[in-house]
Amino acid sequence: MIGTARRLLRRVSFFCMKFLSALKLRRGGAVGGEVRFSCAENEDKVRDIAILGAKGEKLAKKLLKKKGYKFIANNYNVPGQGEIDLIFADGAAIVFVEVKTRRSESFVPAEKVVHFGKQKKLFKAADKFVRVNKLYDRPLRFDVVIVIDDDGNVEVRHYENAFRPGKR
């Protein structure tokens, strides 16, 4: 998770620098006092999001272990395809878990965030994991764990078989 947070911070810093450079060029030099954009503030927000996400993944991992699942891997990254948050074995099945952590669900229910595009990326990353580890004969399952951390009131929900390849 730390590596993912560092990559995210580098990306935000890069875009902040590009944005401020473009702003500076448009104004013919110095960036005026009316600019209300702070790269440092955005880096802090990204860091907070990464910490919240890591906490959610830790809670999800703990829940699934308590249910008897066997931990295999976390943050399995396939460049250009996506990342699988957690991978477990449940009996013979390989379970790919997407963890969504939110401070609240007042804007959008967390379940709605695992949209079809995200599912496609998860399927591609899972396919790569299966091929690399030669797990062709094992049944596959895609679960979602929702973690809501509302100022210390933590709720964790587990949805088994939340979606399947080719199903919308």
C-alpha positions as CSV (number, residue, x, y, z in Angstrom):
1,M,0.0,0.0,0.0
2,I,2.9,2.4,0.7
3,G,4.2,2.0,-2.8
4,T,0.7,2.8,-4.2
5,A,0.5,5.9,-2.0
6,R,4.0,7.1,-3.2
7,R,3.0,6.6,-6.9
8,L,-0.2,8.6,-6.3
9,L,1.7,11.4,-4.6
10,R,4.3,11.6,-7.4
11,R,1.4,11.8,-9.9
12,V,-0.4,14.6,-8.0
13,S,2.9,16.5,-7.6
14,F,3.6,16.2,-11.4
15,F,0.2,17.5,-12.3
16,C,0.4,20.3,-9.8
17,M,3.7,21.4,-11.3
18,K,2.3,21.2,-14.8
19,F,-0.8,23.2,-13.8
20,L,1.2,25.9,-12.1
21,S,3.6,26.2,-15.0
22,A,0.8,26.6,-17.4
23,L,-0.8,29.2,-15.2
24,K,2.5,31.1,-15.0
25,L,2.9,31.1,-18.8
26,R,-0.6,32.4,-19.3
27,R,0.0,35.3,-17.0
28,G,3.3,36.2,-18.6
29,G,5.5,35.3,-15.7
30,A,4.7,35.5,-12.0
31,V,1.8,33.6,-10.5
32,G,-0.5,36.2,-8.9
33,G,-1.9,36.2,-5.4
34,E,-5.4,35.3,-6.7
35,V,-4.4,31.7,-7.4
36,R,-6.1,29.5,-4.9
37,F,-4.5,26.2,-5.7
38,S,-2.0,24.5,-3.4
39,C,-0.1,21.4,-4.5
40,A,0.8,20.7,-0.8
41,E,-2.9,20.7,0.1
42,N,-3.7,18.1,-2.6
43,E,-0.8,16.0,-1.5
44,D,-2.2,16.0,2.0
45,K,-5.6,14.9,0.7
46,V,-4.0,12.1,-1.4
47,R,-2.0,11.0,1.7
48,D,-5.2,11.0,3.8
49,I,-7.1,9.0,1.2
50,A,-4.2,6.5,0.9
51,I,-4.2,6.1,4.7
52,L,-8.0,5.6,4.8
53,G,-7.7,3.0,2.0
54,A,-4.9,1.1,3.8
55,K,-7.0,1.1,7.0
56,G,-10.0,-0.3,5.0
57,E,-7.9,-3.0,3.4
58,K,-6.6,-4.0,6.8
59,L,-10.1,-4.3,8.3
60,A,-11.3,-6.2,5.2
61,K,-8.4,-8.6,5.5
62,K,-9.1,-9.2,9.2
63,L,-12.8,-9.9,8.5
64,L,-12.1,-12.4,5.8
65,K,-9.5,-14.2,7.8
66,K,-12.0,-14.4,10.7
67,K,-14.4,-16.0,8.2
68,G,-11.8,-18.7,7.5
69,Y,-10.5,-17.5,4.2
70,K,-6.8,-18.1,3.5
71,F,-4.8,-15.0,2.6
72,I,-2.8,-15.2,-0.7
73,A,-1.8,-11.6,-1.7
74,N,-2.7,-8.0,-1.5
75,N,-2.3,-5.0,-3.9
76,Y,-1.7,-7.3,-6.9
77,N,-0.8,-4.7,-9.5
78,V,-0.9,-5.4,-13.3
79,P,0.4,-2.2,-15.0
80,G,-2.2,-0.8,-17.4
81,Q,-4.8,-3.3,-16.2
82,G,-5.5,-2.4,-12.6
83,E,-4.9,-3.6,-9.1
84,I,-6.6,-6.2,-7.0
85,D,-6.8,-5.1,-3.4
86,L,-6.9,-8.6,-1.7
87,I,-6.7,-12.2,-2.9
88,F,-7.9,-15.1,-0.8
89,A,-8.7,-18.7,-1.1
90,D,-12.1,-19.9,0.2
91,G,-12.0,-23.6,-0.1
92,A,-11.1,-24.4,-3.7
93,A,-12.2,-20.9,-4.9
94,I,-9.8,-18.1,-5.5
95,V,-11.5,-14.9,-4.3
96,F,-10.5,-11.5,-5.7
97,V,-11.7,-8.8,-3.3
98,E,-12.3,-5.1,-4.1
99,V,-12.3,-3.0,-1.0
100,K,-14.1,0.4,-1.0
101,T,-13.5,2.6,2.0
102,R,-15.4,5.8,2.6
103,R,-15.9,8.3,5.4
104,S,-19.6,8.3,4.7
105,E,-22.2,7.2,2.1
106,S,-24.0,10.5,2.0
107,F,-23.0,11.2,-1.6
108,V,-23.0,7.8,-3.3
109,P,-23.4,4.3,-1.8
110,A,-20.0,2.6,-1.9
111,E,-21.4,-0.4,-3.7
112,K,-22.1,1.9,-6.7
113,V,-18.5,2.8,-7.1
114,V,-17.5,-0.7,-8.4
115,H,-18.9,0.1,-11.8
116,F,-18.6,-2.0,-15.0
117,G,-15.3,-0.3,-16.1
118,K,-13.7,-1.1,-12.8
119,Q,-15.0,-4.7,-12.9
120,K,-13.4,-5.1,-16.4
121,K,-10.0,-4.0,-15.0
122,L,-10.4,-6.4,-12.1
123,F,-11.2,-9.3,-14.5
124,K,-8.1,-8.5,-16.6
125,A,-5.9,-8.4,-13.5
126,A,-7.4,-11.6,-12.1
127,D,-6.9,-13.3,-15.5
128,K,-3.2,-12.3,-15.3
129,F,-2.9,-13.6,-11.7
130,V,-4.5,-17.0,-12.7
131,R,-2.2,-17.4,-15.8
132,V,1.0,-16.4,-13.8
133,N,0.1,-18.8,-11.0
134,K,-1.3,-21.6,-13.2
135,L,-4.6,-21.7,-11.3
136,Y,-6.7,-22.6,-14.4
137,D,-8.6,-25.4,-12.6
138,R,-9.8,-23.3,-9.6
139,P,-13.2,-21.6,-9.5
140,L,-13.0,-17.8,-9.3
141,R,-15.1,-15.4,-7.4
142,F,-15.2,-11.6,-7.1
143,D,-16.2,-10.1,-3.8
144,V,-16.6,-6.6,-2.6
145,V,-15.9,-5.4,1.0
146,I,-17.3,-2.0,1.9
147,V,-15.7,-0.1,4.9
148,I,-17.4,3.0,6.2
149,D,-15.3,4.9,8.8
150,D,-17.5,7.7,10.1
151,D,-15.3,9.3,12.8
152,G,-14.5,6.1,14.6
153,N,-17.9,4.4,13.9
154,V,-16.7,1.6,11.6
155,E,-19.0,-0.6,9.6
156,V,-17.7,-3.4,7.4
157,R,-19.9,-5.2,4.8
158,H,-18.9,-8.2,2.8
159,Y,-20.7,-9.0,-0.5
160,E,-19.8,-12.5,-1.8
161,N,-19.9,-13.1,-5.5
162,A,-20.7,-9.4,-6.0
163,F,-20.2,-9.5,-9.8
164,R,-19.2,-12.0,-12.5
165,P,-17.3,-11.6,-15.8
166,G,-19.6,-10.7,-18.7
167,K,-22.5,-9.7,-16.4
168,R,-23.7,-6.1,-16.1
